[in-house]
Amino acid sequence: MLRLRNARGWSQQALAGEANLSLRYLAGVERGEENPSLDTLIAIADALAVSPASLFE
């Protein structure tokens, strides 16, 4: 996810806003401190315009 976010030049705040997540939660997901639900992964993938599977590559 970090790679995809950086490739778009987005900050964590920008992605959190696009995915309708709190910045704190998104940062925790990126650090591996949070366990996102499938719905959250889909929201992040949709915000990045990629498939959910791309988040695991």
Contacts in CASP RR format, 6 or more apart in sequence:
PFRMAT RR
TARGET T0000
AUTHOR 0000-0000-0000
METHOD contacts of the structure
MODEL  1
MLRLRNARGWSQQALAGEANLSLRYLAGVERGEENPSLDTLIAIADALAV
SPASLFE
1 29 0 8 1.000
1 30 0 8 1.000
1 44 0 8 1.000
1 48 0 8 1.000
1 55 0 8 1.000
2 30 0 8 1.000
4 48 0 8 1.000
4 50 0 8 1.000
4 54 0 8 1.000
4 55 0 8 1.000
5 12 0 8 1.000
5 15 0 8 1.000
5 30 0 8 1.000
5 48 0 8 1.000
8 48 0 8 1.000
10 18 0 8 1.000
12 23 0 8 1.000
12 26 0 8 1.000
12 27 0 8 1.000
12 30 0 8 1.000
13 23 0 8 1.000
15 26 0 8 1.000
15 44 0 8 1.000
15 47 0 8 1.000
15 48 0 8 1.000
16 22 0 8 1.000
16 23 0 8 1.000
16 25 0 8 1.000
16 26 0 8 1.000
17 47 0 8 1.000
18 47 0 8 1.000
18 48 0 8 1.000
19 26 0 8 1.000
19 40 0 8 1.000
19 43 0 8 1.000
19 44 0 8 1.000
19 46 0 8 1.000
19 47 0 8 1.000
20 43 0 8 1.000
21 40 0 8 1.000
21 43 0 8 1.000
21 44 0 8 1.000
25 34 0 8 1.000
26 44 0 8 1.000
28 34 0 8 1.000
29 36 0 8 1.000
29 40 0 8 1.000
29 44 0 8 1.000
36 44 0 8 1.000
38 52 0 8 1.000
41 52 0 8 1.000
41 55 0 8 1.000
42 52 0 8 1.000
44 55 0 8 1.000
45 51 0 8 1.000
45 52 0 8 1.000
45 54 0 8 1.000
45 55 0 8 1.000
48 54 0 8 1.000
END
